[in-house]
């Protein structure tokens, strides 16, 4: 498993050397955009909308649009200075009960593994949060972006889950036709509750599958089996010579040229 972040967890005066590993992976089937005519991949170029010319990476700067068409240019070194102080530390600020965090806040999960000389404090933190029933609220900087996160026990290890900042979670009251006072029929409610009870079971993640992805993969494999696939058309190279022509040309080049016979004119007697 690839290490995607190295640093330490700190709470109080305790520092635990750790590594982070992506706990989930995207299984979506991705398609390439191809040119319909020749079946070659489409190349996307960075083009300035005003200058109408292709731009190199060295010609690109970061700008914040504070008004339509007006930008503040921010230098990468300025951003780097903001992240240098805490870029390699998971700083646990508080401990809370996991029930207090609504699932809407959760974003991405990472396995936490102990780094060199970190096994003992790693185990200590895991044991402490398990026996107290708490999780840690922490800050971490990943790819130059500071994120809020929780640190909790997961099976025989620790898990870090990034969570959204409070202002990133939208207000449900802003959705159209929302009303807090919802009137329901008592009989319909009882029937709905009965249906919920009948469908209630223990959560088993292996029970659920992505039917769309499975069906799409079956379709792709079927097309491959029936040879319903395309290969890109290649432009013919003009400097390629047919083998027979090349051999014949070589023979012609190496064959000695026949000398033309020159008939000597006989001298005319008396001249």
Secondary structure, 3 states (H helix, E strand, C coil): CCCCEEEEEEECCEEEEEEEEECCCCCCCCCCCECCCCCCECCCCCECCCCCCECCHHHCCEEEEEECCEEEEECHHHHHHHHCCCCCEEEEEEEEEHHHCCHHHEEEEEEEEECCCCHHHHHHHHHHHHHHCEEEEEEEEECCEEEEEEEEEECCEEEEEEECCHHHCCCHHHCCCCCCCCCCCHHHHHHHHHHHHHHCCCCCHHHCCCHHHHHHHHHHHHHHHCCCCCCCCCCCCCCCCCHHHHHHHHHHHHCCCCCCCCCCCCCCCCC
